[in-house]
Amino acid sequence: RADQLGAALTALGDLVTPDVTLEPGADRVSIHAPDGPGTLSEALRRLDAAGIELDDIALRRPSLDDVFLYITGHGRSS
C-alpha cells in the first residue's frame, strides 16, 4: 500500500540499507535479503508488529541487470 511505505521503511529499520529511497508515487520498496528466507521472515515479523498491511511480498534472486545496476551505482532506489 503506497500510503504505508514510509511506515514500512521505519518498521524494517536496519533491514533497509541507507541508499533505499522512495520515489514520488512509488507503490513498492525493495530491500536486499542477504540471509534469504531469514531476512524475509524478520521483515514479515517487523511489519506485522507495526500493523503494516501488505498487498504482496516476494523473495527473488537478482537478475544480471540488477547486479550490474547495483555494482555501477545506478540501481540504488526503491
Backbone hydrogen bonds in HBPLUS format (Angstrom, degrees):
<---DONOR---> <-ACCEPTOR-->    atom                        ^
c    i                          cat <-CA-CA->   ^        H-A-AA   ^      H-
h    n   atom  resd res      DA  || num        DHA   H-A  angle D-A-AA Bond
n    s   type  num  typ     dist DA aas  dist angle  dist       angle   num
A0004-GLN N   A0001-ARG O   3.02 MM   3  5.60 162.4  2.05 119.2 124.9     1
A0005-LEU N   A0002-ALA O   3.45 MM   3  5.49 175.1  2.46 108.1 109.2     2
A0008-ALA N   A0004-GLN O   2.85 MM   4  6.05 148.1  1.95 150.4 160.7     3
A0009-LEU N   A0005-LEU O   2.92 MM   4  6.22 158.6  1.97 154.5 158.8     4
A0010-THR N   A0006-GLY O   3.08 MM   4  6.34 157.0  2.14 145.6 151.8     5
A0011-ALA N   A0007-ALA O   2.91 MM   4  6.12 159.4  1.95 146.8 152.5     6
A0012-LEU N   A0008-ALA O   2.88 MM   4  6.08 150.6  1.96 150.0 158.0     7
A0013-GLY N   A0009-LEU O   3.19 MM   4  6.39 133.7  2.41 138.2 148.9     8
A0013-GLY N   A0010-THR O   3.19 MM   3  5.26 135.6  2.40  97.5 109.5     9
A0015-LEU N   A0012-LEU O   3.04 MM   3  5.50 166.5  2.06 135.6 136.6    10
A0016-VAL N   A0013-GLY O   3.13 MM   3  5.99 167.1  2.15 123.9 127.7    11
A0020-VAL N   A0017-THR O   3.12 MM   3  5.86 172.2  2.12 128.2 129.6    12
A0078-SER N   A0021-THR O   3.12 MM  57  5.59 130.7  2.38 153.9 157.4    13
A0026-ALA N   A0023-GLU O   2.96 MM   3  5.28 150.3  2.05 142.0 137.9    14
A0036-GLY N   A0033-ALA O   2.91 MM   3  5.06 162.2  1.95 117.1 118.2    15
A0038-GLY N   A0035-ASP O   3.10 MM   3  5.28 147.4  2.21 138.7 129.2    16
A0039-THR N   A0036-GLY O   3.05 MM   3  5.47 121.7  2.40 109.7 122.9    17
A0040-LEU N   A0036-GLY O   3.10 MM   4  6.43 160.5  2.14 153.1 159.2    18
A0041-SER N   A0037-PRO O   2.86 MM   4  6.04 160.7  1.90 148.5 153.2    19
A0042-GLU N   A0038-GLY O   3.03 MM   4  6.23 159.6  2.07 145.1 150.5    20
A0043-ALA N   A0039-THR O   2.86 MM   4  6.06 158.1  1.91 150.7 157.2    21
A0044-LEU N   A0040-LEU O   2.95 MM   4  6.19 162.1  1.98 152.1 156.5    22
A0045-ARG N   A0041-SER O   2.95 MM   4  6.18 157.1  2.00 147.2 153.7    23
A0046-ARG N   A0042-GLU O   2.97 MM   4  6.19 165.8  1.99 153.2 156.1    24
A0047-LEU N   A0043-ALA O   2.93 MM   4  6.10 163.9  1.95 153.1 157.9    25
A0048-ASP N   A0044-LEU O   2.91 MM   4  5.96 159.9  1.95 148.2 153.9    26
A0049-ALA N   A0045-ARG O   2.98 MM   4  6.15 160.5  2.02 148.0 153.5    27
A0050-ALA N   A0046-ARG O   3.07 MM   4  6.27 139.4  2.24 140.0 150.5    28
A0052-ILE N   A0047-LEU O   2.95 MM   5  5.21 163.5  1.97 159.5 155.2    29
A0051-GLY N   A0048-ASP O   3.01 MM   3  5.05 156.9  2.07 104.0 111.4    30
A0067-VAL N   A0063-SER O   3.06 MM   4  6.40 161.1  2.10 153.0 157.1    31
A0068-PHE N   A0064-LEU O   2.92 MM   4  6.12 166.2  1.94 152.0 155.8    32
A0069-LEU N   A0065-ASP O   2.88 MM   4  6.06 171.0  1.89 157.0 159.5    33
A0070-TYR N   A0066-ASP O   2.91 MM   4  6.05 152.2  1.98 146.3 154.4    34
A0071-ILE N   A0067-VAL O   2.89 MM   4  6.07 170.2  1.90 157.2 159.5    35
A0072-THR N   A0068-PHE O   2.93 MM   4  6.07 158.7  1.97 152.5 158.5    36
A0074-HIS N   A0069-LEU O   2.77 MM   5  4.82 128.9  2.03 149.5 155.6    37
A0075-GLY N   A0069-LEU O   2.93 MM   6  4.58 130.3  2.19 119.7 110.7    38
A0073-GLY N   A0070-TYR O   3.15 MM   3  5.12 150.5  2.24  98.6 107.5    39
